[in-house]
Every structure is written in structure tokens, then in C-alpha cells.
Amino acid sequence: MDDATMKLKGTNGIIYAFGDRIVISRKSFGGLLAQGIKGDRVIYLKDIKSVEYKKPTIWANGYLQFITSAELSNAQKVGIFGTSHTAMADPNTVILRAMNRKTASESQKMYDFVSKQIDTFKHHNILEPNNSSADELGKFKHLLDDGAITQAEYDAKKKQLLGL
């Protein structure tokens, strides 16, 4: 995971952020205790509905939770006296240790990065059509064959689509 854009260590796992996905690794002592022997959890940005974030403070743990379905999300309980079992067991949640100012600033950076990536990804996909140049050209060929456009119009669009 050396090619990750960002990395954040939590109590029950490590979050790796990439341009198109989040990977939660449980390959740490805390991750093993909380989740058992499991492989990495890959969550693609397109599948994330929201990100819940509670910044850790000097007095209380925080968390980063990636919600992929409202039905599957768990309410997290973290505080001065520890962390609930459901928070530790949630496969989409990483607990952030209190009493470490570095964790607080790094977790804020991770939250900001992931939120921006999700926003960019979703905004990009709304504005960008999924049609390739070949698909578009096929549509114009069909219009030409039906007589809806002229040969000159078809040729002009073909040049535009193929970048000629």
C-alpha cells in the first residue's frame, strides 16, 4: 500500500486513501483483536453514501466511519471511558485514539481528503457522459442512415469526435 495518497493509523485498523477507493487494513494488533483475522476491506468512493467523523480530543476517542448503506450503519459510541464493542466491530469504522494531538490533525486531514475525493468523484460522474467517441459516432451514423442529418453534418461530427 505504498502507493496510497494518505495513511491513518487507528486503534482497530489502518486507513489507506487512494484516488478512487479507501482500504481499511486490520493488519495491526488492535485490528486483529477487534476484527479477528480478516483481509483488507476495500470501499470504492462511488459506493460511499457519507462519512461520519468525530475528531479525537485529549479526553475522548474519535472515529472515521464510511457509510455505504444507511441500513448497515451503526451508531458509534466513543468517549472518555472508552469505545463501545459495536464501534470496534464495525468493519467500516476505524477508532482514533484520544490523547494524541498528532492523531487529531492527521484524522482531520484524512477526513478532508476523503470528503473532497468523494465530492469530486460524484460531481465528475454527474457531469461527464459515459458515452465513448465510438458510441457517439454510431449514433450520428444512425441519424445519417435515417436521413435526419446530412453527410456533411456527419463528416463534421466525425472529425470533431475523432479529433481530426
C-alpha angles and dihedrals in degrees: 000000000000090000094062116124092219137010128197125184117213135177095263102028150340125267118214117191123205131174094265106020150025121230120201111199121195092192094124133086093256091045091052092050094047101039107017121222105339135146124244117294113228117199117183117217091235088062097050113102095182144338120235114204133182112180113227115241134193087268106036140036120245134201146208114219124184110208115206097166129018090221093058099044120110127209105246122223117197128152149131093305096051141270130306120248091241091057091051092046097047106109092211096050131084117192116224116215120241123226095047117100091192091060090051094054094041092049091051089052091049092048092049092047095048093045091051092047092050092048092047092046095049094042091048093051093049093053100038118076116227093223120112124218089256091055091049092047090051090054092051091047088055090050089050092050090049091050094243092124134027127248089251092054090048092049092049092051091046091055090048095049095044093044094238 
